Amino acid sequence: MRIRILYHDHCFDGAASAAFFSRFMQGVFHPNAKFAFTGMMHKASQMFEPELFDGDENAIVDFKYSSNPHLTWWFDHHQSAFLTPEDAEHYRQDTSGRKLYDPSFKSCTLFISTVAKNKYGFEASDLDQLVHWANIIDGAQYADAKAAVEMAAPAMKLTLVIEGSKGSEMVQKIILWMQHRTLEEIVAEPEVEKLFDTLYQRHLASVDLIQSRAHQDNGVVYFDLTGCDLEGYSKFIPYYLFPDSTYTVSVSPSSFRTKISVGSNPWAPQEPRHNLATICERYGGGGHPRVGAISFPPGELEKARAVAAEIIEELKR
């Protein structure tokens, strides 16, 4: 039995979801299954090529729905879970009971573990730490911005490695380790430790870079990372630098997309009132009510800047 798992790449919750789902499948259905993993990233022209679904069973975790007939399992918790209205209708017509969606969960890992326990009687107490931290990280439930940015906890160090590593090889090693090892043990792996040290220096530099480029206007922080050779950054840096802000909007070109990131401050003095996923959906993006993103094709910088300006004006109101 070969099981293909498509997961949200370069995301702690995506990796943890893939790890927990693997244990669930082994524990309940296929104890001798072999797993193959495919990392998925949000792009402007998001598609699920048929060849992605090449397993005896195929699953998507923490990522958008596909109506491919070879998809046998699906778990997601994002508000923007469907690429098209047709996909949403296809999901509603499903009778397998194995395509599951609940945006009330802060992490997909907790969603999978809850369904596994309540519906199938499966528990993996050795993964409680993984589920706990996936919920903190994906739900931005840190005590404060300092804890999120200074990365003292092993889970935070691992998040930086997962988000900052090139390609999917390291993330997929971590997924395999997550199935049976503690986060402390994984972070202590020499190759993880070495990569973290490199990425943490880049992280510190990104704090200085964002500070030099960002400005705040009426509660909204904006910055443009064009020309910075920075594929990603901690979404909590703006709130670390501007603790009184409510929202952040940024533009960041990369090799495969031009991205607008839209977020809200988990520790904002005033409760954010806009649903950011709904705003991003208007421009072909999506996410959660408190954080979202929009992807345009590479090179569409001026379009991204224009859309970012529109969103900023809406958030300021």
C-alpha positions, -999 to 999 in steps of 0.1 A, spaced: 0 0 0 14 33 -11 -1 65 2 6 99 -14 1 129 9 0 164 -5 6 189 23 11 227 27 48 231 21 71 253 43 45 255 70 48 240 105 11 230 105 13 215 70 43 193 81 27 184 114 -6 175 96 13 152 72 31 136 101 -1 130 123 -21 118 93 6 93 85 5 79 120 -33 78 119 -33 59 86 -8 34 100 -26 30 133 -61 25 119 -60 14 83 -27 4 67 0 -6 93 26 -14 66 19 15 43 46 33 25 43 71 23 52 96 -4 50 134 3 44 163 -21 47 199 -8 22 223 -22 25 261 -24 -1 287 -33 4 301 -67 -15 325 -90 -25 296 -114 -32 270 -88 -39 236 -103 -37 199 -92 -21 180 -120 -36 145 -123 -1 129 -119 0 142 -83 -25 115 -73 -4 84 -79 -9 65 -47 -31 36 -38 -47 62 -15 -42 100 -19 -46 126 7 -45 164 9 -39 180 43 -39 217 52 -44 227 16 -71 234 -9 -96 209 -21 -93 189 -53 -122 172 -71 -98 146 -86 -115 112 -84 -84 96 -70 -84 118 -39 -95 96 -10 -88 118 21 -89 156 26 -85 177 58 -85 215 58 -93 244 81 -88 275 59 -118 297 51 -106 298 15 -106 260 10 -120 258 -26 -105 269 -58 -138 271 -76 -176 270 -68 -176 237 -87 -150 223 -62 -171 234 -33 -202 217 -48 -182 185 -54 -171 185 -18 -208 189 -6 -218 160 -28 -191 137 -13 -205 107 7 -172 90 16 -170 107 50 -133 111 44 -132 146 31 -134 168 61 -135 206 65 -139 228 96 -126 264 96 -133 267 133 -100 249 141 -69 270 145 -47 242 131 -52 214 107 -32 191 129 -56 196 158 -85 190 134 -70 157 122 -62 145 157 -97 154 169 -114 135 140 -91 106 145 -100 103 182 -137 110 180 -145 91 148 -120 63 148 -108 60 184 -72 67 174 -49 85 198 -11 91 197 -2 106 231 34 108 220 23 134 195 5 156 219 35 180 219 33 183 181 -4 190 181 -1 215 209 26 235 191 9 233 157 -21 250 173 0 277 189 20 284 157 -8 283 132 -32 301 155 -7 328 165 -13 320 201 20 332 215 21 352 247 35 382 228 54 393 197 87 389 215 82 352 220 72 348 183 102 367 169 130 357 193 123 320 188 135 305 221 113 274 220 123 243 199 91 245 180 99 280 170 133 271 158 119 242 138 93 266 123 121 288 110 138 258 94 106 245 78 97 280 65 132 290 54 147 258 38 151 256 1 131 229 -17 111 202 1 138 177 11 144 190 46 107 195 53 100 159 43 128 147 66 112 166 94 78 151 86 93 116 90 110 126 123 78 143 136 60 110 135 80 95 163 104 120 178 101 151 201 106 186 188 137 189 210 152 158 194 145 171 159 160 205 166 191 188 179 198 170 146 231 184 133 217 193 99 187 210 114 209 228 140 233 240 112 204 252 90 188 270 119 219 289 127 222 302 91 185 310 89 184 327 123 211 352 111 190 359 81 160 363 103 178 389 124 188 407 92 151 406 81 141 424 113 165 452 105 154 453 68 117 455 76 123 482 102 141 502 75 113 498 49 81 497 70 59 526 79 27 528 99 -4 548 90 -36 548 110 -29 513 124 -17 497 92 20 488 86 31 485 50 64 475 34 77 464 0 105 438 -1 113 442 -38 150 436 -46 158 422 -11 164 385 -20 141 375 9 117 347 0 100 348 34 100 364 68 83 360 102 48 375 99 52 387 135 81 410 129 58 440 120 40 437 154 73 433 172 84 466 156 50 483 157 32 470 188 4 495 185 -5 485 149 -36 466 140 -28 453 105 1 447 82 3 446 44 34 437 25 45 430 -11 72 404 -16 83 391 -51 98 356 -53 110 332 -80 75 317 -85 50 344 -76 45 380 -65 28 378 -31 7 402 -10 6 392 26 -22 406 48 -22 401 86 -36 413 118 -19 419 151 -27 391 176 -19 415 204 -35 446 189 -48 473 213 -80 473 192 -97 442 181 -93 438 143 -127 440 126 -120 430 90 -121 395 77 -88 393 58 -96 360 40 -127 376 25 -107 406 14 -80 385 -2 -106 363 -19 -117 393 -40 -83 393 -56 -80 355 -61 -63 348 -27 -76 337 6 -66 324 41 -81 328 75 -101 357 90 -70 371 107 -44 364 81 -45 360 43 -24 363 11 -28 368 -26 -5 354 -52 1 370 -86 24 356 -114 61 365 -112 67 400 -125 33 415 -118 48 439 -92 28 470 -102 -5 451 -101 4 438 -66 13 472 -54 -19 487 -67 -40 459 -50 -20 464 -18 -28 501 -18 -65 493 -22 -64 469 8 -45 494 29 -72 520 23 -99 496 32 -81 485 64 -75 521 75 -113 528 73 
